[in-house]
Amino acid sequence: MSQQTATYRGLGTDERVPAGIKKDHELHLGSLVLKDMAFWIMPTKDFSRFSGRAVDGVLGADLFERYVVEIDYAARKLRIYEPEGYALAHATYVLPLTFATGWMVPLLQSKVTATDGDVVNAPLVFDTGAGPNYFSKSLSDAHPSLVSSGKTFAGPKGSGANGSTAYLVGRVKEIELGDLRIREPVVLFSLDSAGLASQSDYYGSIGGETLESFTIVVDYKRRDIAFQPNEQFGRHI
């Protein structure tokens, strides 16, 4: 097994976090065996403290590149399919998927409507590892009405892969993903003046508090994501 070192760019005010990369591993998910995996080795204690449960690692692009992945939030099931011959049975919304330049980071082209009606177009990361929806400081600075037109309050100290992070908690009027409209979602507005959230090429993410209202099928090969609402859809937090 070979090992390399690299730096990681995630949420938090530390600009770069060192990580080791170990290659040629196997990963067992039930009866599925993924070979030739590359693992990024980095601390997970901050993830565990922030999420309130033990987190030993994160499944990433190595899984999604190889398979069609269905995430059934209501049933708490992850279903994995071979992409060859896979046919989507049913979905109310199917959205195109793009990727951040140079990274296998999935993006959803989104239209965000502020409380005062101002409309902002933003490619938001599809992030199953996040909780609430998250908007970067660079996005809020470029479009201040996203924050200023609604009520907000300071959130508790948060933690990402790159250290501590500060934010305001509020709502926007709507997040539009193609024909799918998320009404009055909770959003964390980053206050970080350093790190990923301050970078002009990062706009924010769609997180689990929105995604849990659906069964989601992620298909990297076809470059789309299908959303089927479950009984949680439309309920406000």
C-alpha positions, 0 to 999 in steps of 0.5 A, spaced: 500 500 500 502 506 498 501 513 501 502 520 499 500 527 503 496 532 501 492 538 503 484 538 504 480 544 503 473 544 507 469 548 511 473 552 517 477 558 518 484 554 517 486 555 510 489 548 509 489 541 513 494 536 512 491 529 510 495 522 508 492 519 502 493 511 502 491 507 496 490 500 494 485 499 500 478 495 500 472 497 502 466 492 504 459 495 504 455 489 506 456 484 501 459 489 496 467 490 496 470 496 493 477 495 490 483 499 489 480 505 494 484 511 496 482 513 503 484 520 505 486 520 513 484 526 517 481 527 524 474 526 525 473 528 532 470 535 530 465 531 525 463 527 531 462 533 536 458 537 531 454 531 529 453 528 536 455 521 534 461 517 532 463 519 525 469 514 523 469 516 515 465 519 509 463 515 503 465 520 497 466 520 489 469 513 489 463 510 491 458 514 486 463 514 480 462 506 480 455 505 482 448 508 481 446 510 489 439 511 492 439 514 498 432 513 502 432 517 508 425 515 510 427 508 510 434 509 512 436 505 507 442 506 502 441 502 495 447 501 490 446 499 483 450 497 477 450 503 472 449 498 466 442 497 465 439 501 470 433 504 469 430 509 474 423 506 476 420 513 478 422 520 480 418 526 480 424 531 479 430 529 475 436 534 475 442 535 471 448 534 475 455 538 474 462 538 477 466 543 480 472 544 476 478 539 477 474 536 483 468 530 483 464 535 487 457 535 485 453 541 484 446 543 483 444 549 479 440 553 484 436 559 484 435 562 491 429 567 492 431 572 498 425 574 503 425 581 499 424 577 492 431 578 490 433 572 486 440 569 486 443 564 481 448 559 485 451 552 483 450 549 490 454 543 492 450 537 493 452 535 500 449 529 504 454 530 509 452 537 511 446 538 516 442 545 514 443 548 507 449 553 507 451 559 504 458 562 503 460 568 506 462 570 499 455 569 496 452 573 502 457 579 501 455 579 493 448 578 495 447 582 501 439 581 501 439 574 502 441 575 509 439 582 510 432 581 508 430 576 513 430 575 521 437 571 523 440 569 529 447 567 531 448 560 531 453 556 536 460 555 534 460 550 529 466 545 526 468 543 519 474 539 516 478 545 516 476 547 524 471 552 527 466 556 523 461 561 525 454 563 522 448 566 522 441 562 522 435 564 518 431 563 512 430 564 505 423 565 501 425 559 496 430 555 493 429 552 486 432 546 483 429 546 476 422 544 477 423 543 484 421 548 489 423 548 497 419 553 500 422 557 506 428 553 508 433 554 514 440 556 511 446 557 515 449 564 513 457 563 513 461 569 517 468 566 516 472 571 512 478 565 511 477 558 509 473 555 504 466 559 505 470 566 503 472 563 497 469 566 490 468 559 487 464 556 493 457 558 494 454 553 499 451 547 499 444 543 499 444 539 506 441 533 509 435 538 512 432 539 505 435 532 502 431 528 508 424 530 505 426 525 499 428 519 496 434 521 492 438 517 486 445 519 484 447 517 477 454 520 476 455 516 469 448 520 467 450 526 470 443 527 474 440 526 480 432 524 481 428 526 487 422 523 489 418 527 495 417 523 501 412 524 507 416 529 510 416 534 504 413 541 505 414 540 513 417 546 516 422 546 521 
